[in-house]
């Protein structure tokens, strides 16, 4: 009876997951397989030559032009992820200590940037950061600067705009992990003589580190694939991988090389995420090897 019940539960779970699996298969895996297949064919003026196989598209990836774009994308993504990791714990701890109604409003406030269209957010940042924008007007009016400061059309503007846009993907799992902790753990550590900093570093951080790692992985991936904000706030001189993919696929119409670029970027991103999780996992209790 027990085994038959377990089998029935598994069948019900499989039926429940079947629509999602079909959606992933048709909407993600099949297009990815098609893009990967195209990357092994040469591009011709008549289109993709499906009768020939080549690795020339992948051989173009180490070119300094494309490697420079990848390094810039990596630099921006790592900067945003690192700044988010520093900012998220104070925000999450502050939020968990609010009364329930204020806590719900605070979570809504942190989530609200994601509810706004990305293009609208990017345009809003341009109004703030452009030479005659609000920030430069305040700086010059108060005498802090005598001339406009270049706050956009550079990597600084892109990093500044990406931080709040993807902040919630780290905050929400960390907030949920902190809410799930027994308050007696911090109290017990305090009664044993641990200061507030000691409670954080030796109790809260190790117990919530898996949630932080998961959130930072999502944050990093979304930074690597951001398009509208780097386009409007970074400009063409600060091209990132998503802008390069747009130019190769939709302007140059070089779909085989665009496929190689997509596959290379995907593998590179997954490798970095896997490596970061492995390194961070060494400090998670119970996962040391």
GIVENHU-V415042 format. One record per run of one state. SS is the DSSP state (~ for helix, > for strand, _ for the rest). FROM is the first residue (numbers start at 1). LEN is the number of residues. If there is no record, write none. Layout:
((SS:FROM:LEN) (SS:FROM:LEN))
This chain:
((_:1:1) (~:2:37) (_:39:3) (>:42:3) (_:45:2) (>:47:3) (_:50:6) (~:56:4) (_:60:4) (~:64:33) (_:97:3) (~:100:16) (_:116:2) (~:118:12) (_:130:4) (~:134:8) (_:142:13) (~:155:12) (_:167:1) (~:168:13) (_:181:2) (~:183:9) (_:192:4) (~:196:30) (_:226:2) (~:228:7) (_:235:1) (~:236:3) (_:239:2) (~:241:11) (_:252:3) (~:255:27) (_:282:8))
